[in-house]
Amino acid sequence: MVAIIDYDAGNIRSVEKAARLLGHEAVVTRKREEILSADHVILPGVGAFGDAMDKLHRYGLVSVIRETVEKEIPFLGICLGQQLMFESSEEAPGVEGLGLLPGKILRIPDGENLKIPHIGWNSLRFPNPGRLFQRIAEGTYVYFVHSYYLKADDPQIVKATTEYGTLIHASVERGCLFACQFHPEKSSETGLKILQNFLEV
């Protein structure tokens, strides 16, 4: 069973739909027992960093997420979910993230002919082998919607990058933790394959 964490963020149902399309039982939940009994846990979301952390605290989900990681249940953050896994974000100065991995979330720098938020398809490069990208060709395009991006402290955890005005750490992996800034559930057959790779961990 796949537990999809419900903290009132946008775009949660499309992740549930994708998991079910791949043949997996999926539940959107904020119940501790359902999350901790799941085979895989996903933290999706579209929204603002500060508001999201406030809701995770309000619903008692921060401690549940930490328990999930301690139990080594495979855990995937998507878009805002990836950003929340790190220490802080320029979007919400003074707000602590989950701190599951070391790194900061920065605003995409302004540039000529560069629209922010970044909305659209970008190709991936794979600086390190990652389990999410097995049987995925380098240069494959995936779908992004974001104004902020990850700069991870440890280059070894970075499994995919893309360029949009700067080098963006598009996916990371360490132990049972996985994350991607792009939306696999909106990235056609490639995205479904990435999700399937996660659900087979």
Secondary structure as UniProt FT lines:
FT   STRAND          2..5
FT   HELIX           12..21
FT   TURN            22..23
FT   STRAND          26..29
FT   HELIX           32..36
FT   STRAND          40..43
FT   HELIX           49..58
FT   TURN            59..60
FT   HELIX           61..70
FT   TURN            71..72
FT   STRAND          75..78
FT   HELIX           80..84
FT   STRAND          88..89
FT   TURN            90..91
FT   TURN            93..94
FT   STRAND          103..107
FT   TURN            112..113
FT   STRAND          118..123
FT   HELIX           131..133
FT   TURN            134..135
FT   TURN            138..139
FT   STRAND          141..146
FT   STRAND          148..152
FT   HELIX           155..157
FT   STRAND          158..163
FT   STRAND          167..174
FT   TURN            175..176
FT   STRAND          177..180
FT   HELIX           184..186
FT   HELIX           188..199
//
